[in-house]
C-alpha cells in the first residue's frame, strides 16, 4: 500500500508484522471451552487412537503365545481368504443394504413424525405423544429380542398360538430367511424413530415464526407451509445427519441383529449376517482374531472413503452443507 509524501513522491507504507498467537495462549484464553471438550477428547483418544496398533493383527497369523507383534506375518492372506470364501461380499451387501434402509427411510419417518408433532396444537397432548414415542429408545435390545422370540417362536409363540387356534398351520419363522429383513427393519424403526425425530423437531422449532405466521395470514394451508417453508428449512439438518450416518454405513447395530436372530442360526445368515455378527461369532467360536481384524479394518477403510467421497460431492453441489 502506498501514499503520497509532502515532496510529491510516492513511498511505500510499512505494514506492521502481526505475530501469530501462541498455542498455549489460545488454550489459556479458551480454557473453559477446552475443559468442556476434554471428556470427548479423552474418549476418542482411548477408544479410537490407542487401539490403532491392534490393526497389525489383520496382517498376521495371530496367536496368544507370541502376541500382536510377535505373531507370524502373513501379508494379505486374511483378506484373500475372506474374498475367496465369498463371506466378504455377503457381509458387505447385508450391512450396506440394511443401513441404507435405516438411513433413508429412517430419516423420512423421523421428519414425518416431527412434522406431525409440530402440527399438534394441544400442548399437553404434544408432550405426552413425544414421551410415548421416545420411550422405545430406552428399551434394551436384549428385551426386544426376548419379546420377539416370545411372539415368533414355533412352539409357544403368540403368533403361532393364534394361528393354531384359528385352524391354520404354524409358521417356522426362525427358518425363513426372507422374512427377517422386514422384522429387523420394523424393530429398528420402532426403537429409533422417536429419538431421531427430536433433532428435526428442534430444527422446526428454530424456524423463524414470523415466516409461518405471514404464510398463515396469506391463506397458506398446513401442507403449503410444510412444503414451502418447513421442508426447505430442514434441508441443512438432513444433509448433515446423512453425512454423519454415511460414515457408519459399514457399522451395523450388533445388539439388535444378534439378539433378534440368536447370532448362530445358519439358516438366517443369508439375509441377517452383518460384519459385526460375523466378527463376534468368529472370535468367540473359532478364536480367529486375524480374520476378524481384517474384516474390521476393511470396514473402517470403506466407511472413511465413503464419507470423503460423499463430502466431496456435497461440497461441489453446495459448500455450505459440507462437513469440511
N, C-alpha and C positions, 0 to 999 in steps of 0.2 A: 504494500500500500504506500502511495506517495502523496506528498503535499508540497505546495509552492512556498519557497522561503522568501524572506524580505528582499534579497538581492535578485529575485526573479528567476532563480534557478530551481530545478526540481531535485529534491533529495528524498531518499527512501526513509520511511519512518521505521524505526526498530520495533519489532513486535516482541514483547517480553516473553521469555520461555516459561511455559506453565509446567511445573513439576507434577508428576503423577503422584496421586495419593498413595502412601504405603499401605500394603495389605493389612498390616497389624492395626493401622489407624482406622481402616474401613471396618474391620472386625469390632474394634472398640466402639466406634460410633453406632454400630448396628448390633450391639451385644444382645439386646432384648430379642430381636428377630432371630439371631443366631442361636440363642438359648431355646427358643421355641422350635427351631428346626433340628436341634440336637437329637431328640429321640428318633426322628425319621432317618437322620444321617447314620446314627449308630445301627439302626435296624438294617439298612441297606449294606453297610459295611460287614456286619456279622453274617447276614443270611445270603448276600449276593456276591460279595467280593472275597471274603475269607474262604468259601468253599471252592473257589476257582481252580486251585491246584488239583482238585479231585477230577478235573476233566481228563487228566492224564490216564485215568483208568480205562477210558474208551479205546486207548491205543495199546493196551497191554492184555496179557492173559493173567488177570488179577488172581492172587491167592493171599490168604491171610498171613502165611508164614513170611513172605518176602515184603509184604506191604505195598503201598501205592507206587513208590519209585523203584522198588527192588524187583517187582514182578517182570517177567519176560516181555520185551517189546514185540508187538505183532503188527504194527502199522495199521492199515485199514481193513484188516481181516474181519473185525467185528462188524463193520459196515457192510462188507461184501456178503457176510453171512445173512444179514438182515435183508439185503436186496435180493439175493438168490433164493431165499426161503419164501419170498412173497409177503412176509409179515409187514414189512415197512409200508408197502402200498396200501394194504388193508387198514393199518392203523392210521396212516395219514388221511386216507379217504374218509374214514368214520369220524375222526377228530375234526377235520375241516368242515364236513357237511353238518355235523351236529352244531358246531359253534357258529356257522353261518346262519343256521335256522334260529339259534338262540339270539344272535346279534341283531339280525334284520327284523324278524318277526317280534322278538322281544322288545326292541325299541319302538316298533309300531304300536304294540299293545300298551306299552308304558305311556306313549304320547296320548293314545285314546283315553286311557284311564285318567291322566292328568287333565285332559280337556273336559271329561265328564265331571270330575271333581270341581273344576272351575265354574261349571255351569250350575252347580247346586247353589241355591240361594239361602237355604236354611243352614245357618252356621253350626247348629247342634248336630244335624244330620250329616253335614260335611265332615265334622271331626270324628263322628262315630264310623263313617264309611272309611276314612283314612286309617283309623286304628284297626278295623277289621281286615283291610287289605294288607296292612303292614305286618300283622301277626304271623303269617306263614313263614316269613323270613327268619324268625327266631326258633322255628321248629327244627330239631336236629334231623339230618338226613338219615341217621340210624332209625329214628322213629318213623320217618317217611317210608323207609324200606320195610319196616315191620308192618305198617298199615297196608302197604301194597301187597305184601305176602299174605296177610290175613284176608284180603279181598280176592286175590288172584290164584292162590294155590289150588291144586286139583282136588284134594281130598276134603278139606274143611273150609275152603274159601267162600266168602259171602256170595260172590258172583256165581260160582258153580253150584252152590247150595240152592240158590234161587232158580237156576236153570233146571236142576233136578226136580225141584218142587213143581215146576210148570211142565214137566214131562219131556224136557229136552235132553240132549246129550252134553255132558260137561266138556269143557274145552281145556286142552293141555297147553295153557298159555306159556308155561316155562319151557316149552319145547318148540315154540313157533317164533322164530327169529324176526319174521316180517312185522309182527305186531309191536315189538318193543320200541322202535323209534318213536311211535306215537305216544306210548306210555311215558317214556323218558321225557319227551318234549312237554307233555301235559304237566308232569311233576315239576319240571324246571320252571315253566311259566307260572304255575300256581305258587311256587315258593318265592320267585324273584320279581314278578311284575309289580306288585305293590310297593316294594322297596325301591325299585328302579324309577317308578313314576314320581318319586319325591323330587328328584333333580329337575324333571320337566315342569312339575307343578311350581317349584321355586322360580324357575325361569319365567313362567307365565305370570307369577305374582310380581316379577320385576319389570314387566312391560309397563310403559307409561299409560296410566289410566285415562289421561286426557284424550289419547287417541281412540280408545274404545268408547269413551263417553261421546266423543264427536261423531263416531260412526253410528251410535245409537240414536243421536239427535237427527242424523241424516236419514234415518229409517233403515239402517242395515240390519238384516236378520242375524240370528246367532251363527248360522252356518257361514254367512258372508263375513262376519267378524273373525271367525276362526280361520277361514280360508285366506283372507287378505291382510289380516293383522297378526294374529297369534302364530299361525304356522310359519310365516316368513321370519318372525322373531325367534323361533326355535331352531332355525337353520344352523346357527353357530354352535349351539349346545349339542345338536345332533351330530355334527361333523366331528367335534372334539371327542365326544363319547365313542363315536365309531372308530376313530383313530386309536384311542386307548384300547378299545375292545379288540381291534385287529392285532395288536401286539400280543394278545393272549389267545389267538385263534388256534394255536397248536397246543394249548393247555386246557384239558378237559376238566370237568367237575368230577374228580375222582370219587369223592364221598357219595355222590348221587348215583353214579354208574355202578359202583361196587356194591352198595347196599341194596339197590333195586334188583340187580341180577345175580347177586351172590359172588360174582367175580370169577368163579371156576366152572360155570356151566358152559361147556364147549359147544353146546347146541346153539347158543346165542352169540358166539364170538363174531360171526359174520357181520352182524349189524350193531353189536353193542361193545365190542372190544376197542378201546381207545389207547392212546400212548401211555397214559398214567396207569391204567389197569394192567397193561402188559408189563410195564416196568416193575410194578409192585409184585405181580404174580411170578415174574422171572426171578426176582431177588429172593422171594420167600420160599418158593417151591424148588427152584433149581440152583440157588446160590450163585447165579450168573451175574455178577456185578459188572463185568466188562460189556456185555451186550446191553444191559440196562443203561449204563453210562453213555454208550454210543447212541442209543435212542434219545436220551435226554439232551445230548449235545446237538444232535440233528434238529431236535425240537426247538432249541434256543436259537440256533442259526437261522432256521426257517422263519421264525417269528420276527427276528431282528431285520432280516432282508425285507420281509413283507411290510413292516412299519416304515422303513426307509423309502420303499417304493411308493407306498400309499401317501406318505407325507409329501414326496416329490410331486406326485400327481395333483394333490390338493394345492400345493404351493404354485403350480403352473396355472391352475384354474382361478384360485382366489387366495393370494398370500395371507390375507388377514385371518384365515381359518387354519393355517398350518401350525404344527406344533413348534417348529423351529425353522 
